[in-house]
């Protein structure tokens, strides 16, 4: 009889162990989902994860093939001891556009923008801006325009223009 009791008891112990494992996996999954959600909501406003660009002859150059997929690509360049964050995006009208990852209103929060379809969205206030208007409309919470030009198969941004936006990143 004692063996039957032990067998019954082990069945409940195994079930408790399985339930505990399921709970741990569920909690770990929730933590990962929450971390990803926070990253997406707060965006990529810090220089972490941005591709660092070095200047040559007073300009930075980015291969068009690297940024021509319609997605915003984030970069950073150090000027006068400050990391200057910006993004480049090929908008739906086929134009290569560039802007500081900051605006005149929310720059103090250092949260920048994220892309949602054809819109750049401020990670601080949630305002949306059509990507085909980047470099066209300035002021307010619009992405701060960054002068750029296409030279052959590269987009070229002068380091003086990058340094001119340094105040956004104080």
N, C-alpha and C positions, 0 to 999 in steps of 0.2 A: 504494500500500500504506500509505503514511503517513496518508492520509485515513481508511482503514478503522480503523487503530489509534486515531486521534483520536476517531472515532465511538464505538468500543467504550469508550474511556476516559470519554467524556462520559456514557454510559449509567450507569456506576458512580458518577460524581460526582453526577448527578441523584438517584440512589437514596439516596446518603448524605445529601444535603441534605433530601430528603423524610423520611428516618428521624430526622434531627436535629429537624426541625420537629415531628414527632409526639411525640418525647420531651419537647420543651419544652412543648407543649400539655398533655401528660399530667402533667408535674411541676406546672405552673401550676394545673391542675384539682385535684390532690391538696392543694396549699397552700390553695386556697379551701375545699375540703371540710374540711380540718383546722381552719381558722380558724372555720368555722361550728360544727363539733363542739365546739371549746373554748368558744365563746360559749354553746352550749346546755348543756354540762356545768357550766360555772362559773356560768352563769345571769346574771341581771340584778341582782346584788347591789349594784352601784354605782349612783350616781344618774344616770349617763350613760344617756340615752335615756328617762328617766322624764319624764312630763308634769309640768311645774312648775305648782303651784297657788298663787295669791295669795289671801290672806285678806281678807275684808271683814266688819267688825263682829264680829271674834273667831271667825270660822268660815270653813271652805272648803266650797264647794258644787260638786257634780258632777252634771250632768244624767244622769238614769237611762237615757235613750236611749243614752248613750255607753257604759254599762257593763252593760247588761242582756242581753248575748249569751251568758252562761255562761262567758265567758273572763275570766281574771284581767287586770285593768288596773292598771298600775303608775304611781304618782304620787310626787312629792316636794314637800315644803314646807319652807321655811327658817324655823326658830324658834330664837331666841337664838344666831344665828350657826352653827347646825348644819343640815345637810340631813337631814330626817326622811323616810325612804322607807317607803311603804306600798302595799298593794294592795287593790282592791275587786273582789269577784266575786259574781255572782248564782249561788247554789248550786242544785242540782237540785231542792231543795224550794221554790224561788222566793224565798228570803230574800236580801236584799242584805247582804253580809258585808264586813267590813274588818279588816285586821290590819297591824301593822308588818311590814315585810319583814325580819324578824329574829325570833329566839327567845331564850329564857333561856340556852340551852346554846351555840349556835354563833354568836351575834351578833358575837363578836370577829373572826370570819373575814370578815364583811361580804359574804356571798355570797347571802343571801336565799333566795327560793323560786322555783320554776317550776311551771307547771301541767301535769299529765299527766292528761287526762280529768277525772274527778271528784276528783282528788287534787292537793293542793299538796305538792310534794316539796322537801325541804331540799337546796339546792345544795352544802352542805358534807358532810353525813353520809348523804344519800340516803333518810332516813326519809320515809314518805308519810303524809299526813293527809287524811282526807275533807274536801272543801270545805264540806260541809253541817255540819261540826263547828267550822269557823272561828268564833270568838267564843263558842263553847260550852265548849270544852276549852282550858285554859291550863296553862302550865308545861312544863318539859322542852323538847323540841324542837318543840312545837306552835307555829304562828304566833302571836305575841303579840297578843292581842285589842286592838282599837281601837274605842272607843265611837263609834257612829254612829247616825243616825236618818234615816228617810225623811220628807221634808217635801214633799208634793205630788209634783212630777216631778223632785225632786232628792234626793240623799243629802247629808246635812250632817254634818260632823265639826268639832268645836270645836278651835280652835288650842291651847287649854290641854291638851286630851287628846293632841294631837300632840306638844306640848312635853314632856309627861309621859313620852314614850317616847324622849326625846333621849339618854338614857344608852346605848341600844342602838347609837348611831351615833358614840360617842366615838372 
